[in-house]
Amino acid sequence: MVKSWALQDAKARFSEVVRRANVDGPQVVTYRGVEKAVVISADEFRRLHPDRRSFVDALLEGPTLDDGTVDTINRRSDDRGRKVRL
């Protein structure tokens, strides 16, 4: 059963909000009578977002670059900028 919690009550009884999200389902948090957030269980979150991959995984799955392209990317200028007197 979805229960609605005022923000101040949800903060004061956060452990119960989390427990109920795991047992009873989503828990709605309101601020001044307006729904602002929903607390759901970790299992429910994973069910809703099953194919989330990390940013590192996304980069590693990108295109393979040939050696010439990698050398061009890694070539750095020796210019250290202008000297500034402090």
PDB file of N, CA, C and O in Angstrom:
ATOM      1  N   MET A   1       0.842  -1.175   0.000  1.00  0.00           N
ATOM      2  CA  MET A   1       0.000   0.000   0.000  1.00  0.00           C
ATOM      3  C   MET A   1       0.895   1.249   0.000  1.00  0.00           C
ATOM      4  O   MET A   1       1.821   1.351   0.805  1.00  0.00           O
ATOM      5  N   VAL A   2       0.619   2.186  -0.893  1.00  0.00           N
ATOM      6  CA  VAL A   2       1.380   3.415  -0.966  1.00  0.00           C
ATOM      7  C   VAL A   2       0.964   4.323   0.178  1.00  0.00           C
ATOM      8  O   VAL A   2      -0.220   4.602   0.363  1.00  0.00           O
ATOM      9  N   LYS A   3       1.942   4.781   0.939  1.00  0.00           N
ATOM     10  CA  LYS A   3       1.680   5.679   2.061  1.00  0.00           C
ATOM     11  C   LYS A   3       2.329   7.015   1.754  1.00  0.00           C
ATOM     12  O   LYS A   3       3.396   7.069   1.143  1.00  0.00           O
ATOM     13  N   SER A   4       1.700   8.063   2.168  1.00  0.00           N
ATOM     14  CA  SER A   4       2.225   9.402   1.983  1.00  0.00           C
ATOM     15  C   SER A   4       2.786   9.915   3.306  1.00  0.00           C
ATOM     16  O   SER A   4       2.151   9.802   4.355  1.00  0.00           O
ATOM     17  N   TRP A   5       3.968  10.470   3.236  1.00  0.00           N
ATOM     18  CA  TRP A   5       4.649  10.997   4.422  1.00  0.00           C
ATOM     19  C   TRP A   5       4.956  12.467   4.208  1.00  0.00           C
ATOM     20  O   TRP A   5       5.458  12.853   3.153  1.00  0.00           O
ATOM     21  N   ALA A   6       4.655  13.294   5.212  1.00  0.00           N
ATOM     22  CA  ALA A   6       5.129  14.680   5.194  1.00  0.00           C
ATOM     23  C   ALA A   6       6.652  14.627   5.358  1.00  0.00           C
ATOM     24  O   ALA A   6       7.170  13.762   6.065  1.00  0.00           O
ATOM     25  N   LEU A   7       7.355  15.532   4.718  1.00  0.00           N
ATOM     26  CA  LEU A   7       8.815  15.509   4.732  1.00  0.00           C
ATOM     27  C   LEU A   7       9.367  15.452   6.150  1.00  0.00           C
ATOM     28  O   LEU A   7      10.287  14.679   6.416  1.00  0.00           O
ATOM     29  N   GLN A   8       8.832  16.246   7.057  1.00  0.00           N
ATOM     30  CA  GLN A   8       9.363  16.263   8.423  1.00  0.00           C
ATOM     31  C   GLN A   8       9.157  14.914   9.113  1.00  0.00           C
ATOM     32  O   GLN A   8      10.009  14.479   9.888  1.00  0.00           O
ATOM     33  N   ASP A   9       8.032  14.252   8.836  1.00  0.00           N
ATOM     34  CA  ASP A   9       7.788  12.925   9.407  1.00  0.00           C
ATOM     35  C   ASP A   9       8.709  11.882   8.778  1.00  0.00           C
ATOM     36  O   ASP A   9       9.231  11.005   9.467  1.00  0.00           O
ATOM     37  N   ALA A  10       8.903  11.986   7.469  1.00  0.00           N
ATOM     38  CA  ALA A  10       9.776  11.035   6.775  1.00  0.00           C
ATOM     39  C   ALA A  10      11.207  11.153   7.289  1.00  0.00           C
ATOM     40  O   ALA A  10      11.898  10.146   7.441  1.00  0.00           O
ATOM     41  N   LYS A  11      11.656  12.383   7.556  1.00  0.00           N
ATOM     42  CA  LYS A  11      13.007  12.566   8.098  1.00  0.00           C
ATOM     43  C   LYS A  11      13.111  11.979   9.497  1.00  0.00           C
ATOM     44  O   LYS A  11      14.097  11.320   9.828  1.00  0.00           O
ATOM     45  N   ALA A  12      12.106  12.216  10.309  1.00  0.00           N
ATOM     46  CA  ALA A  12      12.138  11.752  11.693  1.00  0.00           C
ATOM     47  C   ALA A  12      12.012  10.231  11.790  1.00  0.00           C
ATOM     48  O   ALA A  12      12.525   9.622  12.729  1.00  0.00           O
ATOM     49  N   ARG A  13      11.330   9.621  10.821  1.00  0.00           N
ATOM     50  CA  ARG A  13      11.084   8.173  10.878  1.00  0.00           C
ATOM     51  C   ARG A  13      11.621   7.485   9.618  1.00  0.00           C
ATOM     52  O   ARG A  13      10.978   6.594   9.063  1.00  0.00           O
ATOM     53  N   PHE A  14      12.800   7.909   9.181  1.00  0.00           N
ATOM     54  CA  PHE A  14      13.363   7.420   7.919  1.00  0.00           C
ATOM     55  C   PHE A  14      13.508   5.903   7.889  1.00  0.00           C
ATOM     56  O   PHE A  14      13.225   5.276   6.868  1.00  0.00           O
ATOM     57  N   SER A  15      13.942   5.311   8.987  1.00  0.00           N
ATOM     58  CA  SER A  15      14.082   3.847   9.029  1.00  0.00           C
ATOM     59  C   SER A  15      12.757   3.159   8.727  1.00  0.00           C
ATOM     60  O   SER A  15      12.722   2.152   8.020  1.00  0.00           O
ATOM     61  N   GLU A  16      11.682   3.695   9.254  1.00  0.00           N
ATOM     62  CA  GLU A  16      10.369   3.107   8.997  1.00  0.00           C
ATOM     63  C   GLU A  16       9.952   3.316   7.547  1.00  0.00           C
ATOM     64  O   GLU A  16       9.357   2.426   6.940  1.00  0.00           O
ATOM     65  N   VAL A  17      10.256   4.475   6.991  1.00  0.00           N
ATOM     66  CA  VAL A  17       9.935   4.738   5.586  1.00  0.00           C
ATOM     67  C   VAL A  17      10.638   3.711   4.701  1.00  0.00           C
ATOM     68  O   VAL A  17      10.027   3.150   3.792  1.00  0.00           O
ATOM     69  N   VAL A  18      11.931   3.465   4.970  1.00  0.00           N
ATOM     70  CA  VAL A  18      12.690   2.501   4.178  1.00  0.00           C
ATOM     71  C   VAL A  18      12.141   1.089   4.379  1.00  0.00           C
ATOM     72  O   VAL A  18      11.993   0.339   3.414  1.00  0.00           O
ATOM     73  N   ARG A  19      11.843   0.728   5.607  1.00  0.00           N
ATOM     74  CA  ARG A  19      11.293  -0.607   5.878  1.00  0.00           C
ATOM     75  C   ARG A  19       9.981  -0.806   5.134  1.00  0.00           C
ATOM     76  O   ARG A  19       9.762  -1.846   4.513  1.00  0.00           O
ATOM     77  N   ARG A  20       9.112   0.191   5.200  1.00  0.00           N
ATOM     78  CA  ARG A  20       7.819   0.077   4.514  1.00  0.00           C
ATOM     79  C   ARG A  20       7.981   0.043   2.996  1.00  0.00           C
ATOM     80  O   ARG A  20       7.208  -0.622   2.306  1.00  0.00           O
ATOM     81  N   ALA A  21       8.975   0.752   2.473  1.00  0.00           N
ATOM     82  CA  ALA A  21       9.225   0.697   1.029  1.00  0.00           C
ATOM     83  C   ALA A  21       9.601  -0.716   0.620  1.00  0.00           C
ATOM     84  O   ALA A  21       9.230  -1.163  -0.465  1.00  0.00           O
ATOM     85  N   ASN A  22      10.331  -1.427   1.469  1.00  0.00           N
ATOM     86  CA  ASN A  22      10.719  -2.805   1.183  1.00  0.00           C
ATOM     87  C   ASN A  22       9.559  -3.779   1.367  1.00  0.00           C
ATOM     88  O   ASN A  22       9.469  -4.772   0.646  1.00  0.00           O
ATOM     89  N   VAL A  23       8.675  -3.509   2.318  1.00  0.00           N
ATOM     90  CA  VAL A  23       7.587  -4.442   2.634  1.00  0.00           C
ATOM     91  C   VAL A  23       6.307  -4.093   1.875  1.00  0.00           C
ATOM     92  O   VAL A  23       5.698  -4.963   1.252  1.00  0.00           O
ATOM     93  N   ASP A  24       5.898  -2.820   1.925  1.00  0.00           N
ATOM     94  CA  ASP A  24       4.590  -2.412   1.411  1.00  0.00           C
ATOM     95  C   ASP A  24       4.636  -1.799   0.017  1.00  0.00           C
ATOM     96  O   ASP A  24       3.601  -1.696  -0.642  1.00  0.00           O
ATOM     97  N   GLY A  25       5.814  -1.391  -0.444  1.00  0.00           N
ATOM     98  CA  GLY A  25       5.912  -0.750  -1.756  1.00  0.00           C
ATOM     99  C   GLY A  25       6.287   0.712  -1.631  1.00  0.00           C
ATOM    100  O   GLY A  25       6.656   1.171  -0.550  1.00  0.00           O
ATOM    101  N   PRO A  26       6.195   1.449  -2.732  1.00  0.00           N
ATOM    102  CA  PRO A  26       6.644   2.848  -2.769  1.00  0.00           C
ATOM    103  C   PRO A  26       6.016   3.716  -1.678  1.00  0.00           C
ATOM    104  O   PRO A  26       4.839   3.574  -1.345  1.00  0.00           O
ATOM    105  N   GLN A  27       6.828   4.611  -1.137  1.00  0.00           N
ATOM    106  CA  GLN A  27       6.393   5.551  -0.099  1.00  0.00           C
ATOM    107  C   GLN A  27       6.576   6.974  -0.644  1.00  0.00           C
ATOM    108  O   GLN A  27       7.682   7.363  -1.019  1.00  0.00           O
ATOM    109  N   VAL A  28       5.507   7.729  -0.683  1.00  0.00           N
ATOM    110  CA  VAL A  28       5.523   9.075  -1.242  1.00  0.00           C
ATOM    111  C   VAL A  28       5.874  10.076  -0.149  1.00  0.00           C
ATOM    112  O   VAL A  28       5.333  10.016   0.955  1.00  0.00           O
ATOM    113  N   VAL A  29       6.784  10.997  -0.463  1.00  0.00           N
ATOM    114  CA  VAL A  29       7.166  12.053   0.475  1.00  0.00           C
ATOM    115  C   VAL A  29       6.633  13.373  -0.076  1.00  0.00           C
ATOM    116  O   VAL A  29       6.865  13.717  -1.235  1.00  0.00           O
ATOM    117  N   THR A  30       5.916  14.103   0.775  1.00  0.00           N
ATOM    118  CA  THR A  30       5.343  15.381   0.354  1.00  0.00           C
ATOM    119  C   THR A  30       6.003  16.539   1.086  1.00  0.00           C
ATOM    120  O   THR A  30       6.510  16.388   2.198  1.00  0.00           O
ATOM    121  N   TYR A  31       5.984  17.690   0.441  1.00  0.00           N
ATOM    122  CA  TYR A  31       6.474  18.926   1.048  1.00  0.00           C
ATOM    123  C   TYR A  31       5.390  19.969   0.840  1.00  0.00           C
ATOM    124  O   TYR A  31       5.064  20.333  -0.290  1.00  0.00           O
ATOM    125  N   ARG A  32       4.845  20.436   1.935  1.00  0.00           N
ATOM    126  CA  ARG A  32       3.730  21.403   1.901  1.00  0.00           C
ATOM    127  C   ARG A  32       2.567  20.877   1.064  1.00  0.00           C
ATOM    128  O   ARG A  32       1.929  21.614   0.312  1.00  0.00           O
ATOM    129  N   GLY A  33       2.313  19.576   1.222  1.00  0.00           N
ATOM    130  CA  GLY A  33       1.173  18.957   0.555  1.00  0.00           C
ATOM    131  C   GLY A  33       1.396  18.564  -0.899  1.00  0.00           C
ATOM    132  O   GLY A  33       0.494  18.024  -1.539  1.00  0.00           O
ATOM    133  N   VAL A  34       2.585  18.829  -1.427  1.00  0.00           N
ATOM    134  CA  VAL A  34       2.886  18.504  -2.824  1.00  0.00           C
ATOM    135  C   VAL A  34       3.846  17.317  -2.866  1.00  0.00           C
ATOM    136  O   VAL A  34       4.867  17.320  -2.178  1.00  0.00           O
ATOM    137  N   GLU A  35       3.523  16.304  -3.669  1.00  0.00           N
ATOM    138  CA  GLU A  35       4.405  15.143  -3.794  1.00  0.00           C
ATOM    139  C   GLU A  35       5.743  15.573  -4.383  1.00  0.00           C
ATOM    140  O   GLU A  35       5.794  16.178  -5.454  1.00  0.00           O
ATOM    141  N   LYS A  36       6.834  15.255  -3.670  1.00  0.00           N
ATOM    142  CA  LYS A  36       8.168  15.678  -4.105  1.00  0.00           C
ATOM    143  C   LYS A  36       9.118  14.520  -4.354  1.00  0.00           C
ATOM    144  O   LYS A  36      10.059  14.659  -5.136  1.00  0.00           O
ATOM    145  N   ALA A  37       8.895  13.373  -3.706  1.00  0.00           N
ATOM    146  CA  ALA A  37       9.818  12.248  -3.854  1.00  0.00           C
ATOM    147  C   ALA A  37       9.087  10.948  -3.569  1.00  0.00           C
ATOM    148  O   ALA A  37       8.020  10.927  -2.955  1.00  0.00           O
ATOM    149  N   VAL A  38       9.698   9.859  -4.037  1.00  0.00           N
ATOM    150  CA  VAL A  38       9.175   8.525  -3.759  1.00  0.00           C
ATOM    151  C   VAL A  38      10.342   7.657  -3.307  1.00  0.00           C
ATOM    152  O   VAL A  38      11.380   7.615  -3.967  1.00  0.00           O
ATOM    153  N   VAL A  39      10.178   6.972  -2.196  1.00  0.00           N
ATOM    154  CA  VAL A  39      11.185   6.038  -1.693  1.00  0.00           C
ATOM    155  C   VAL A  39      10.749   4.646  -2.120  1.00  0.00           C
ATOM    156  O   VAL A  39       9.641   4.207  -1.812  1.00  0.00           O
ATOM    157  N   ILE A  40      11.650   3.941  -2.848  1.00  0.00           N
ATOM    158  CA  ILE A  40      11.360   2.578  -3.289  1.00  0.00           C
ATOM    159  C   ILE A  40      12.474   1.654  -2.823  1.00  0.00           C
ATOM    160  O   ILE A  40      13.559   2.109  -2.462  1.00  0.00           O
ATOM    161  N   SER A  41      12.203   0.368  -2.832  1.00  0.00           N
ATOM    162  CA  SER A  41      13.217  -0.606  -2.430  1.00  0.00           C
ATOM    163  C   SER A  41      14.305  -0.694  -3.492  1.00  0.00           C
ATOM    164  O   SER A  41      14.093  -0.327  -4.648  1.00  0.00           O
ATOM    165  N   ALA A  42      15.468  -1.183  -3.085  1.00  0.00           N
ATOM    166  CA  ALA A  42      16.574  -1.363  -4.025  1.00  0.00           C
ATOM    167  C   ALA A  42      16.197  -2.368  -5.101  1.00  0.00           C
ATOM    168  O   ALA A  42      16.567  -2.192  -6.262  1.00  0.00           O
ATOM    169  N   ASP A  43      15.464  -3.426  -4.738  1.00  0.00           N
ATOM    170  CA  ASP A  43      15.022  -4.417  -5.725  1.00  0.00           C
ATOM    171  C   ASP A  43      14.116  -3.787  -6.773  1.00  0.00           C
ATOM    172  O   ASP A  43      14.239  -4.077  -7.964  1.00  0.00           O
ATOM    173  N   GLU A  44      13.214  -2.935  -6.333  1.00  0.00           N
ATOM    174  CA  GLU A  44      12.309  -2.251  -7.262  1.00  0.00           C
ATOM    175  C   GLU A  44      13.099  -1.324  -8.182  1.00  0.00           C
ATOM    176  O   GLU A  44      12.818  -1.247  -9.378  1.00  0.00           O
ATOM    177  N   PHE A  45      14.078  -0.625  -7.629  1.00  0.00           N
ATOM    178  CA  PHE A  45      14.912   0.257  -8.438  1.00  0.00           C
ATOM    179  C   PHE A  45      15.646  -0.538  -9.514  1.00  0.00           C
ATOM    180  O   PHE A  45      15.670  -0.140 -10.679  1.00  0.00           O
ATOM    181  N   ARG A  46      16.251  -1.675  -9.118  1.00  0.00           N
ATOM    182  CA  ARG A  46      16.962  -2.512 -10.097  1.00  0.00           C
ATOM    183  C   ARG A  46      16.005  -3.057 -11.158  1.00  0.00           C
ATOM    184  O   ARG A  46      16.384  -3.199 -12.321  1.00  0.00           O
ATOM    185  N   ARG A  47      14.774  -3.362 -10.767  1.00  0.00           N
ATOM    186  CA  ARG A  47      13.791  -3.846 -11.736  1.00  0.00           C
ATOM    187  C   ARG A  47      13.451  -2.751 -12.747  1.00  0.00           C
ATOM    188  O   ARG A  47      13.270  -3.028 -13.933  1.00  0.00           O
ATOM    189  N   LEU A  48      13.368  -1.514 -12.274  1.00  0.00           N
ATOM    190  CA  LEU A  48      13.038  -0.402 -13.161  1.00  0.00           C
ATOM    191  C   LEU A  48      14.204   0.010 -14.050  1.00  0.00           C
ATOM    192  O   LEU A  48      13.994   0.534 -15.144  1.00  0.00           O
ATOM    193  N   HIS A  49      15.431  -0.223 -13.590  1.00  0.00           N
ATOM    194  CA  HIS A  49      16.644   0.173 -14.330  1.00  0.00           C
ATOM    195  C   HIS A  49      17.598  -1.011 -14.452  1.00  0.00           C
ATOM    196  O   HIS A  49      18.683  -0.984 -13.870  1.00  0.00           O
ATOM    197  N   PRO A  50      17.224  -2.032 -15.184  1.00  0.00           N
ATOM    198  CA  PRO A  50      18.034  -3.252 -15.211  1.00  0.00           C
ATOM    199  C   PRO A  50      19.347  -3.124 -15.976  1.00  0.00           C
ATOM    200  O   PRO A  50      20.303  -3.833 -15.664  1.00  0.00           O
ATOM    201  N   ASP A  51      19.417  -2.251 -16.954  1.00  0.00           N
ATOM    202  CA  ASP A  51      20.604  -2.213 -17.807  1.00  0.00           C
ATOM    203  C   ASP A  51      21.499  -1.001 -17.561  1.00  0.00           C
ATOM    204  O   ASP A  51      22.215  -0.555 -18.457  1.00  0.00           O
ATOM    205  N   ARG A  52      21.451  -0.488 -16.372  1.00  0.00           N
ATOM    206  CA  ARG A  52      22.304   0.656 -16.060  1.00  0.00           C
ATOM    207  C   ARG A  52      23.742   0.200 -16.004  1.00  0.00           C
ATOM    208  O   ARG A  52      24.073  -0.744 -15.286  1.00  0.00           O
ATOM    209  N   ARG A  53      24.588   0.854 -16.748  1.00  0.00           N
ATOM    210  CA  ARG A  53      26.008   0.528 -16.721  1.00  0.00           C
ATOM    211  C   ARG A  53      26.781   1.752 -16.246  1.00  0.00           C
ATOM    212  O   ARG A  53      26.293   2.881 -16.303  1.00  0.00           O
ATOM    213  N   SER A  54      27.972   1.504 -15.786  1.00  0.00           N
ATOM    214  CA  SER A  54      28.766   2.606 -15.260  1.00  0.00           C
ATOM    215  C   SER A  54      29.336   3.439 -16.405  1.00  0.00           C
ATOM    216  O   SER A  54      29.396   2.984 -17.547  1.00  0.00           O
ATOM    217  N   PHE A  55      29.745   4.640 -16.091  1.00  0.00           N
ATOM    218  CA  PHE A  55      30.350   5.531 -17.075  1.00  0.00           C
ATOM    219  C   PHE A  55      31.631   4.909 -17.624  1.00  0.00           C
ATOM    220  O   PHE A  55      31.908   5.006 -18.819  1.00  0.00           O
ATOM    221  N   VAL A  56      32.416   4.266 -16.747  1.00  0.00           N
ATOM    222  CA  VAL A  56      33.662   3.627 -17.178  1.00  0.00           C
ATOM    223  C   VAL A  56      33.358   2.515 -18.177  1.00  0.00           C
ATOM    224  O   VAL A  56      34.043   2.398 -19.194  1.00  0.00           O
ATOM    225  N   ASP A  57      32.344   1.699 -17.904  1.00  0.00           N
ATOM    226  CA  ASP A  57      31.968   0.631 -18.831  1.00  0.00           C
ATOM    227  C   ASP A  57      31.558   1.201 -20.186  1.00  0.00           C
ATOM    228  O   ASP A  57      31.910   0.649 -21.229  1.00  0.00           O
ATOM    229  N   ALA A  58      30.819   2.297 -20.168  1.00  0.00           N
ATOM    230  CA  ALA A  58      30.396   2.928 -21.423  1.00  0.00           C
ATOM    231  C   ALA A  58      31.614   3.392 -22.222  1.00  0.00           C
ATOM    232  O   ALA A  58      31.653   3.229 -23.442  1.00  0.00           O
ATOM    233  N   LEU A  59      32.608   3.969 -21.542  1.00  0.00           N
ATOM    234  CA  LEU A  59      33.817   4.407 -22.241  1.00  0.00           C
ATOM    235  C   LEU A  59      34.593   3.228 -22.807  1.00  0.00           C
ATOM    236  O   LEU A  59      35.071   3.277 -23.940  1.00  0.00           O
ATOM    237  N   LEU A  60      34.717   2.166 -22.013  1.00  0.00           N
ATOM    238  CA  LEU A  60      35.480   1.001 -22.455  1.00  0.00           C
ATOM    239  C   LEU A  60      34.802   0.271 -23.611  1.00  0.00           C
ATOM    240  O   LEU A  60      35.475  -0.420 -24.376  1.00  0.00           O
ATOM    241  N   GLU A  61      33.499   0.409 -23.750  1.00  0.00           N
ATOM    242  CA  GLU A  61      32.777  -0.241 -24.839  1.00  0.00           C
ATOM    243  C   GLU A  61      32.759   0.608 -26.102  1.00  0.00           C
ATOM    244  O   GLU A  61      32.128   0.233 -27.090  1.00  0.00           O
ATOM    245  N   GLY A  62      33.439   1.737 -26.083  1.00  0.00           N
ATOM    246  CA  GLY A  62      33.478   2.628 -27.230  1.00  0.00           C
ATOM    247  C   GLY A  62      34.320   2.050 -28.360  1.00  0.00           C
ATOM    248  O   GLY A  62      34.814   0.926 -28.264  1.00  0.00           O
ATOM    249  N   PRO A  63      34.481   2.827 -29.434  1.00  0.00           N
ATOM    250  CA  PRO A  63      35.230   2.328 -30.588  1.00  0.00           C
ATOM    251  C   PRO A  63      36.705   2.121 -30.265  1.00  0.00           C
ATOM    252  O   PRO A  63      37.274   2.803 -29.413  1.00  0.00           O
ATOM    253  N   THR A  64      37.308   1.164 -30.964  1.00  0.00           N
ATOM    254  CA  THR A  64      38.741   0.916 -30.829  1.00  0.00           C
ATOM    255  C   THR A  64      39.470   1.868 -31.757  1.00  0.00           C
ATOM    256  O   THR A  64      39.122   1.974 -32.934  1.00  0.00           O
ATOM    257  N   LEU A  65      40.470   2.558 -31.249  1.00  0.00           N
ATOM    258  CA  LEU A  65      41.221   3.525 -32.040  1.00  0.00           C
ATOM    259  C   LEU A  65      42.525   2.912 -32.511  1.00  0.00           C
ATOM    260  O   LEU A  65      43.163   2.147 -31.787  1.00  0.00           O
ATOM    261  N   ASP A  66      42.918   3.255 -33.740  1.00  0.00           N
ATOM    262  CA  ASP A  66      44.193   2.747 -34.244  1.00  0.00           C
ATOM    263  C   ASP A  66      45.347   3.505 -33.581  1.00  0.00           C
ATOM    264  O   ASP A  66      45.134   4.558 -32.980  1.00  0.00           O
ATOM    265  N   ASP A  67      46.564   2.973 -33.688  1.00  0.00           N
ATOM    266  CA  ASP A  67      47.733   3.545 -33.011  1.00  0.00           C
ATOM    267  C   ASP A  67      48.013   4.975 -33.433  1.00  0.00           C
ATOM    268  O   ASP A  67      48.411   5.794 -32.604  1.00  0.00           O
ATOM    269  N   GLY A  68      47.812   5.293 -34.706  1.00  0.00           N
ATOM    270  CA  GLY A  68      48.063   6.656 -35.181  1.00  0.00           C
ATOM    271  C   GLY A  68      47.140   7.663 -34.516  1.00  0.00           C
ATOM    272  O   GLY A  68      47.574   8.755 -34.149  1.00  0.00           O
ATOM    273  N   THR A  69      45.883   7.311 -34.361  1.00  0.00           N
ATOM    274  CA  THR A  69      44.915   8.198 -33.710  1.00  0.00           C
ATOM    275  C   THR A  69      45.268   8.384 -32.241  1.00  0.00           C
ATOM    276  O   THR A  69      45.184   9.493 -31.714  1.00  0.00           O
ATOM    277  N   VAL A  70      45.663   7.296 -31.578  1.00  0.00           N
ATOM    278  CA  VAL A  70      46.049   7.378 -30.165  1.00  0.00           C
ATOM    279  C   VAL A  70      47.266   8.275 -30.011  1.00  0.00           C
ATOM    280  O   VAL A  70      47.319   9.090 -29.089  1.00  0.00           O
ATOM    281  N   ASP A  71      48.262   8.137 -30.916  1.00  0.00           N
ATOM    282  CA  ASP A  71      49.455   9.000 -30.858  1.00  0.00           C
ATOM    283  C   ASP A  71      49.083  10.467 -31.046  1.00  0.00           C
ATOM    284  O   ASP A  71      49.622  11.336 -30.361  1.00  0.00           O
ATOM    285  N   THR A  72      48.178  10.744 -31.955  1.00  0.00           N
ATOM    286  CA  THR A  72      47.742  12.123 -32.187  1.00  0.00           C
ATOM    287  C   THR A  72      47.048  12.689 -30.951  1.00  0.00           C
ATOM    288  O   THR A  72      47.284  13.839 -30.579  1.00  0.00           O
ATOM    289  N   ILE A  73      46.207  11.902 -30.323  1.00  0.00           N
ATOM    290  CA  ILE A  73      45.506  12.351 -29.125  1.00  0.00           C
ATOM    291  C   ILE A  73      46.497  12.610 -27.984  1.00  0.00           C
ATOM    292  O   ILE A  73      46.349  13.575 -27.235  1.00  0.00           O
ATOM    293  N   ASN A  74      47.495  11.751 -27.860  1.00  0.00           N
ATOM    294  CA  ASN A  74      48.438  11.855 -26.745  1.00  0.00           C
ATOM    295  C   ASN A  74      49.542  12.877 -26.960  1.00  0.00           C
ATOM    296  O   ASN A  74      50.248  13.220 -26.012  1.00  0.00           O
ATOM    297  N   ARG A  75      49.710  13.371 -28.182  1.00  0.00           N
ATOM    298  CA  ARG A  75      50.751  14.361 -28.444  1.00  0.00           C
ATOM    299  C   ARG A  75      50.379  15.656 -27.726  1.00  0.00           C
ATOM    300  O   ARG A  75      49.280  16.181 -27.902  1.00  0.00           O
ATOM    301  N   ARG A  76      51.280  16.150 -26.939  1.00  0.00           N
ATOM    302  CA  ARG A  76      51.013  17.361 -26.159  1.00  0.00           C
ATOM    303  C   ARG A  76      52.004  18.459 -26.561  1.00  0.00           C
ATOM    304  O   ARG A  76      53.146  18.189 -26.933  1.00  0.00           O
ATOM    305  N   SER A  77      51.543  19.663 -26.475  1.00  0.00           N
ATOM    306  CA  SER A  77      52.400  20.806 -26.765  1.00  0.00           C
ATOM    307  C   SER A  77      53.343  21.048 -25.587  1.00  0.00           C
ATOM    308  O   SER A  77      52.984  20.821 -24.432  1.00  0.00           O
ATOM    309  N   ASP A  78      54.561  21.514 -25.901  1.00  0.00           N
ATOM    310  CA  ASP A  78      55.514  21.863 -24.848  1.00  0.00           C
ATOM    311  C   ASP A  78      55.258  23.272 -24.300  1.00  0.00           C
ATOM    312  O   ASP A  78      55.907  23.690 -23.342  1.00  0.00           O
ATOM    313  N   ASP A  79      54.331  23.991 -24.894  1.00  0.00           N
ATOM    314  CA  ASP A  79      54.025  25.350 -24.465  1.00  0.00           C
ATOM    315  C   ASP A  79      53.434  25.317 -23.060  1.00  0.00           C
ATOM    316  O   ASP A  79      52.405  24.683 -22.826  1.00  0.00           O
ATOM    317  N   ARG A  80      54.080  25.993 -22.143  1.00  0.00           N
ATOM    318  CA  ARG A  80      53.603  26.026 -20.761  1.00  0.00           C
ATOM    319  C   ARG A  80      52.864  27.330 -20.450  1.00  0.00           C
ATOM    320  O   ARG A  80      52.601  27.633 -19.286  1.00  0.00           O
ATOM    321  N   GLY A  81      52.538  28.082 -21.466  1.00  0.00           N
ATOM    322  CA  GLY A  81      51.827  29.326 -21.240  1.00  0.00           C
ATOM    323  C   GLY A  81      52.783  30.460 -20.915  1.00  0.00           C
ATOM    324  O   GLY A  81      53.999  30.264 -20.899  1.00  0.00           O
ATOM    325  N   ARG A  82      52.253  31.628 -20.660  1.00  0.00           N
ATOM    326  CA  ARG A  82      53.115  32.775 -20.384  1.00  0.00           C
ATOM    327  C   ARG A  82      53.537  32.798 -18.915  1.00  0.00           C
ATOM    328  O   ARG A  82      52.867  32.231 -18.052  1.00  0.00           O
ATOM    329  N   LYS A  83      54.643  33.453 -18.656  1.00  0.00           N
ATOM    330  CA  LYS A  83      55.123  33.594 -17.287  1.00  0.00           C
ATOM    331  C   LYS A  83      54.401  34.773 -16.648  1.00  0.00           C
ATOM    332  O   LYS A  83      54.234  35.823 -17.267  1.00  0.00           O
ATOM    333  N   VAL A  84      53.989  34.592 -15.444  1.00  0.00           N
ATOM    334  CA  VAL A  84      53.266  35.620 -14.723  1.00  0.00           C
ATOM    335  C   VAL A  84      54.052  35.953 -13.465  1.00  0.00           C
ATOM    336  O   VAL A  84      54.420  35.069 -12.691  1.00  0.00           O
ATOM    337  N   ARG A  85      54.304  37.251 -13.275  1.00  0.00           N
ATOM    338  CA  ARG A  85      54.992  37.690 -12.052  1.00  0.00           C
ATOM    339  C   ARG A  85      53.949  37.852 -10.952  1.00  0.00           C
ATOM    340  O   ARG A  85      52.911  38.488 -11.140  1.00  0.00           O
ATOM    341  N   LEU A  86      54.248  37.271  -9.820  1.00  0.00           N
ATOM    342  CA  LEU A  86      53.335  37.383  -8.681  1.00  0.00           C
ATOM    343  C   LEU A  86      53.913  38.289  -7.628  1.00  0.00           C
ATOM    344  O   LEU A  86      53.288  38.508  -6.590  1.00  0.00           O
TER     345      LEU A  86
END
